[in-house]
Amino acid sequence: MNPAFNKILKEQIPQILPLVQRLMENQFSDEILQERFEEMFTQNYECFGIYLEEKLVGVFGMWFMTRHYAGRSCEPDHIYIDEAYRSKGMGKKLFEFIYAYAREKGCETSELNSYVHNFRSHKFYLNEDYVIKGYHFLKKL
């Protein structure tokens, strides 16, 4: 299984929305997600599709920033791989791509968030040598 990781262009946002909706458990309308992704594309954000033989089977984004405590950093975000393609080594290949891509962009570190209830991802990230450094807090304004 050799996935391709292809950059998603702004015009291609509608193609990734079904996968993002599954990840987000349909919390938001496609219209809201479309607007948010369009704005994200104007910031230090890049989006990629995960393809197997030209079939879109996953999606993820990457944020780039400089943090006083971590230096130049990459934050993988909204990682979703279709259930039929999980536990087949694709996540490992995905993160190899992320690390190489982040290094090319001058990143020293990678940090990410994971939903509290997503225990499988916690195990995966710990096996990737991520360490839990704190809690992520969110407040609606």
N, C-alpha and C positions, 0 to 999 in steps of 0.2 A: 504494500500500500504506500504509494508515493504521492502525497498531496502536493498541490501547488498553492502558493499563497499569493494571490493577485490583489493589487490595490484596487479598491472600489472608488469610482469617481462619483462626484455629487449627483450626476444624472442617473446613477445606478442604485441610489438609495432604496427605491421601491423594491428592488430584488432581494435586499437583505431583511426587509421588514418582517416577513413571516418568521424568520429564524429569531430575530430580536423579540418578536411577540411571544414566541415559545419560552424564551429565556425569562422574559418579564411577566409571564403568565397573563398576558393580555390586559395589563393594568391601564394602558393608555391606548387611545385611538391611533390608527395609522397616521392620521393628519398631525396629531401632536408629535409623534415620533419623527415624522418627516421634517417638521419645523425644527425640532431639536437637533436632528442630525445635520440639517443644512447649516444651522448656527455653529455646531461643533466643527464643521469643515472649514470655518473661517478662523479657527483657533489653532493651537499647536497639537492637532489631532490628525491621525491618519486611520483609515479603515481598510480592512482586508477581507476578502472572501477566501474560504478554504474550499478548494476544488479537487475532486477526484474524477479524472477523465472528463473534464469540462462540466461536471455536475456540481452545483453549489451545495456543500454538505456542512458548512460552518461559517462563522463570522467572528471577527474580533476587531477591536480598535486598540490604538496605542496613543497615549498622551506623552508629550515631551516637555520637561520643565527642569529648572534648576532649583534644588532645595538646599537650604543652609545646612541641613544635617546629612545630606546624602550626595551632594554635588549634582551633576547633570544626570537626570533620571528618566527612565521610561516606565510608564504605568500601563501594562496590558489591561484592557477593559472589555466588558460585555462579551466574554469568551463563550461561544456556544458551538458545540458540535452535535449534529443530529444523533439521536440515540442509537441508530443502527450502525454508527461508525465509532462508537466509544469503546474503550478497553481493547483497542487494536493497535496501540502505539502512536496514534495520530497526535495526541496531546504532547508526547515527548518530542516528536518532530516539529510541532508547532512552536514549542518553547525553544528549541534549538534555533529555529528561524528568528524568533523574537530576540534572543540574546545576540545573535550575529547582526541583525538589523540595527539593534540599539547600539552596539559597539561601533558600527559604521557611522552612526550619527553622533558619536562622541560620548555616549552614556557610560557612566561609571557604575550605576546601580539600576535595579528594577524593583518596583514596589507595586502592590496591587491590593484590591479589596475583594473579599469573598463573602457571600451571604452567609449569615450565621448558621442557617439550616443545611448548607451545602457541604456535608461532611466528606463526600467523595473528593470534592475539590480541595478541601483542607489537607487531606492525606496526600494528594498529588503535589500540592505546593510545598508541603513539608519535605517530601521526597526530592523536590527540586532545590532544596536548601534555602527556601524562604524561611524567615523566622517571624513569629508573631511579635510585633513591636507595640501594639496598642489597640484601641477600639476606634471604630469609625462612627462618628455621631452625625445625625442628620436632624435638622429642625425645619419644618415647613414655615415659611414666612407669609 
